[in-house]
């Protein structure tokens, strides 16, 4: 009887471990940046250490296959606040010096953002939206950014205010 009890307890623990592993399944998905701030450029960004560039989709970020409360991503990004700066031609002898001066003004920002709930396993990668005042929103929506069903509604080409609220 004691042996049967030990076997049953062992099987129960094994089943719990199996459930725990199944609920923590991970999958890779694309990451993409959407810059809403007029006159700036996102030179690069990273999500939990997975790096992307300022445009288009890049592979990959690893996220759980199922949403759970408190799911946070750490975002880091570099901004060129003078996207349209006039630089000399690449062949100009002053190009490297002028570019170095320009690049020294780039700013790096970091934040942590909670991922909004997504239904079931319908995650379509992670879209990172860069807003004025270093605000960031993320979504795993499968809708196109231009769709009325897309959850993030902020417009393109937003102006950076002179003073950002705290």
C-alpha positions as CSV (number, residue, x, y, z in Angstrom):
1,X,0.0,0.0,0.0
2,X,2.8,2.4,0.9
3,X,4.5,1.6,-2.4
4,X,1.3,2.3,-4.4
5,X,0.9,5.6,-2.6
6,X,4.5,6.6,-3.4
7,X,3.9,5.7,-7.1
8,X,0.7,7.7,-7.2
9,X,2.3,10.8,-5.5
10,X,5.2,10.5,-8.0
11,X,2.8,10.3,-11.0
12,X,0.9,13.3,-9.6
13,X,4.1,15.4,-9.3
14,X,5.2,14.3,-12.8
15,X,1.8,15.4,-14.1
16,X,2.1,18.8,-12.4
17,X,5.5,19.3,-13.9
18,X,4.1,18.5,-17.3
19,X,1.3,21.0,-16.9
20,X,3.8,23.6,-15.8
21,X,6.0,23.1,-18.8
22,X,3.1,23.1,-21.2
23,X,1.8,26.5,-19.9
24,X,5.3,28.0,-20.4
25,X,5.8,27.1,-24.0
26,X,7.7,29.8,-26.0
27,X,7.7,30.7,-29.6
28,X,9.7,33.0,-31.8
29,X,8.0,35.8,-33.7
30,X,9.0,38.9,-35.7
31,X,9.6,42.3,-34.1
32,X,8.8,45.5,-35.9
33,X,9.1,49.2,-35.0
34,X,6.6,51.9,-35.7
35,X,8.0,55.4,-35.1
36,X,5.2,58.0,-34.5
37,X,7.5,61.0,-33.8
38,X,8.0,63.4,-36.6
39,X,11.6,64.4,-37.5
40,X,13.2,61.6,-35.5
41,X,14.6,58.2,-36.5
42,X,14.8,55.0,-34.5
43,X,18.3,53.8,-35.4
44,X,17.9,50.5,-33.6
45,X,15.8,49.0,-30.8
46,X,15.8,45.8,-28.8
47,X,13.2,43.8,-27.1
48,X,14.4,41.6,-24.2
49,X,17.9,41.8,-25.9
50,X,16.6,40.8,-29.4
51,X,17.7,43.6,-31.7
52,X,15.9,45.1,-34.6
53,X,16.4,48.1,-36.9
54,X,14.1,51.1,-37.2
55,X,12.1,49.8,-40.2
56,X,10.4,46.6,-41.3
57,X,10.1,43.2,-39.6
58,X,13.1,41.5,-38.1
59,X,13.4,38.0,-36.7
60,X,13.0,37.3,-33.9
61,X,11.7,37.8,-30.4
62,X,10.8,34.9,-28.1
63,X,7.5,35.2,-26.3
64,X,5.2,32.7,-24.5
65,X,2.6,31.1,-26.7
66,X,-0.1,32.1,-24.3
67,X,-0.6,35.5,-22.6
68,X,-0.5,35.8,-18.9
69,X,-0.9,38.8,-16.6
70,X,2.3,40.7,-15.8
71,X,4.0,39.8,-19.1
72,X,6.7,42.5,-19.4
73,X,9.1,43.3,-22.2
74,X,12.2,45.4,-21.8
75,X,12.7,47.9,-24.6
76,X,15.9,49.8,-25.4
77,X,16.2,52.1,-28.4
78,X,18.5,54.7,-30.0
79,X,17.0,57.9,-31.4
80,X,18.4,60.4,-33.9
81,X,16.5,63.6,-32.9
82,X,17.7,65.3,-36.1
83,X,16.7,62.8,-38.8
84,X,17.1,65.3,-41.6
85,X,20.5,66.7,-40.6
86,X,22.6,68.0,-43.5
87,X,25.8,66.0,-43.7
88,X,28.5,66.4,-46.3
89,X,28.8,63.9,-49.1
90,X,30.4,60.6,-48.1
91,X,33.4,61.4,-50.3
92,X,34.0,64.7,-48.5
93,X,37.1,64.7,-46.3
94,X,35.0,66.2,-43.5
95,X,32.4,63.5,-43.6
96,X,33.7,61.4,-40.8
97,X,34.1,64.3,-38.4
98,X,30.7,65.8,-39.2
99,X,29.0,62.4,-38.9
100,X,30.7,61.8,-35.6
101,X,29.5,65.1,-34.3
102,X,26.0,64.2,-35.5
103,X,26.1,60.7,-34.0
104,X,27.3,62.1,-30.6
105,X,23.8,63.6,-30.2
106,X,22.0,60.2,-30.5
107,X,20.1,59.3,-27.3
108,X,19.5,55.9,-25.9
109,X,16.4,55.2,-23.9
110,X,15.1,52.2,-21.9
111,X,11.7,51.2,-20.5
112,X,9.7,48.2,-19.5
113,X,6.2,47.8,-21.1
114,X,3.4,45.3,-20.2
115,X,2.1,43.3,-23.2
116,X,-1.6,43.6,-23.6
117,X,-3.6,40.4,-23.5
118,X,-4.0,38.5,-26.7
119,X,-6.6,35.8,-27.3
120,X,-5.5,32.1,-27.3
121,X,-2.4,31.6,-29.3
122,X,-3.2,34.3,-31.9
123,X,0.0,36.3,-31.4
124,X,1.6,37.7,-34.6
125,X,5.0,38.8,-33.3
126,X,5.5,42.1,-31.5
127,X,5.0,45.6,-32.9
128,X,6.8,48.3,-30.9
129,X,5.3,51.8,-31.2
130,X,7.6,54.7,-30.3
131,X,5.6,57.8,-29.2
132,X,6.5,61.3,-28.1
133,X,8.2,61.8,-24.8
134,X,9.8,58.4,-24.9
135,X,6.5,56.6,-24.5
136,X,6.3,53.1,-25.9
137,X,3.3,50.8,-26.6
138,X,3.4,47.2,-27.8
139,X,0.9,44.9,-29.4
140,X,0.8,41.4,-30.7
141,X,-2.1,42.1,-33.0
142,X,-2.4,40.3,-36.3
143,X,-4.2,43.3,-37.8
144,X,-2.3,45.6,-40.1
145,X,-1.3,49.0,-38.6
146,X,-3.6,50.7,-41.1
147,X,-6.7,48.6,-40.2
148,X,-9.5,50.1,-38.1
149,X,-9.2,47.0,-35.9
150,X,-5.6,47.6,-35.0
151,X,-5.5,48.4,-31.2
152,X,-3.0,51.2,-31.2
153,X,-4.6,54.4,-32.6
154,X,-2.0,57.1,-32.2
155,X,-1.3,58.9,-35.5
156,X,1.9,59.1,-37.5
157,X,4.0,62.2,-37.5
158,X,3.3,63.3,-34.0
159,X,5.2,66.4,-32.8
160,X,7.4,66.1,-29.7
161,X,6.2,68.7,-27.2
162,X,8.7,71.3,-25.8
163,X,8.2,69.8,-22.3
164,X,7.2,66.3,-21.7
165,X,4.8,65.5,-18.8
166,X,6.3,63.3,-16.0
